[in-house]
């Protein structure tokens, strides 16, 4: 069984993309899927937002290994092959990405935008709620992704389906 790599991008790789990597990896393990989750940023902050780790841990997600890293780690010759690159913030979606290597050429690229929970105002409880709601929304889409017959889809089919999932 071939591993299907999915890279989730956000500018700082500290909140949304880390939530997505954590949720995708969690559900893939639980469902015994061959999907491998990764996340990165164009200008990584070098730290994961503590509330992202808190809401993931509260949901039973293993946070070991989650860290803020550059997308350059996925552009070199030793990088894992990717089936798809999903941007989760509008800034990253507008940036010119490096060339990522796919299983058969370049991976498909789609945008699933989410509001930045780290920009939420209010007290600590309201900020935590913003992170939790983002985690839930991302987790739902990751379950939709894992329900797809990824190994049987052509890149154009995968692109079309992932774009559709991003609008639901």
N, C-alpha and C positions, 0 to 999 in steps of 0.2 A: 504494500500500500504506500503510495507516494504521499509525502507531506505537502500540504497546501499552505504556503506562507501568505499571511495577510499583514501588511504594514499600515499602522494608523499614524497619521501625521497631525501635529499641531505646532504652532510656532515655538512655544517654550517647552513642550513635552513635560508639563508639570501637573496638569489637571485632566482635561478631557481625553487626550490621547492615552494617558496612563489609565484612566478609568476604563477606556475601551480595551486596551491591552489586557488589563486584569480581568474584565468580564468575559472577553472572548476566550482567554486561556482557561478561565474557570469553567465555563460552559463546555468547552471542547474536552476538557478532562472528564467532566461529569457525563457527557454523552459519548465518550470514547471515540471522539472524532480525530481525524488525522490533521486537523488544522493547527497551525503554529502561529501564535499571535506575537506581533512586535509593535513597538511604538518608537517614535523619534520626533525631533523638532528641527526646524531650520536654524533657530538660534536658541538652543536649549538653555534653560535656566540653571541647570546643574543640580536642581533639587526638586523633589516631588512635593506638591502641596500637602501638608499634614492632613487636611480634611479629606483629600482624595484617598489617602491611605486609611484614614479612620472609617469612612463609609464602606470601602471595599472590605476591610477586616470585619466590620459589623455584619456584612452580608455573607461572611464565611469564605471570602476569597483569600487565597494565599498571596501575600504581598512580597514574599521573598524574591529578590531579583528585579523588582520594579525600580527603575531609576531613570533619570532624565539623561537623554543621549542625543547625539547629532545624527541627522539623516545621512551624513557621510559614511557612517558605519554600514549602510545598506547599499552603497553605490559602488563599492570596490569589487575586484574580481573574486574575493573570498566571501562575499555577501551571500546570504541564503537566497535562493530563487523565490520570487514572489508571484502569486496569482493576481493580487489586487493591492492597490494603494488607496486608502480611504483618508481623506482630509476631514477633520472634525471642527476646524475653525476657519472662518472666512479669510483671514490673513494667509494661512497656509495654502488655501485653495487658489489664491491669486498669485502665489509665488511660482517661479520657475524651478521645478525640482531637478535634482541631478538625474542621471540615467540610472534607473533601477533595472535589475535583471530579472526576467520572468522565466517561467518554466519553458515557454515557447515564445521567445522574444521578450517584449516589454510587458509588464503587468498592466492590467486595466486600471484606470484611475477614476474615482468617483468622489463626490463631496456629500457628506452627511453633516450639515451644520448644526451646532448646538450653542446656546448662549454660554458664555464663560462663567462658570459658577464662582470662580475666584473674584469676579467683579461684582458679585452680589453685595448689596449694602445690608444694613441692619445689624442686629446683634449676632452673637455667636450662634444662637439657635437658628436664626434665619439663614445665615451662611451655610451652616451644616445641612439645612433643609435643601438649599440650592444644590449642594453637592449630591445629596441623596437622590433628588429628583433627576439630576443629570445621569447619575449611575443607573437608575431604573430605566430611563429612556434608552440609554446606550445598551444596557443589558438586553432589552427587548429586541433591538435591531440585531444584536449579535446572535440571539437565538434564531432570528429569521435567516441570517446568513448561514448558520450551521444546518438549517433545514434544507438547504439547497444541495443538489447533486453536483458539487463543485468539480469533481473529476470528470464528469460527463459533459460539462458546458464548454462551448467554444469561447474564446475571449469576447467576441461581440455579444454572445448570449449572456455571459457573465456581466459584462458592462451594462447591458440593458436591464437585467434583473436587479443588480445592485443599485442602479439609478432609481428604479421603481421602489425598492425597499427604502431608500433614502427619502422618499416623498410620502411614505405612509406613517 
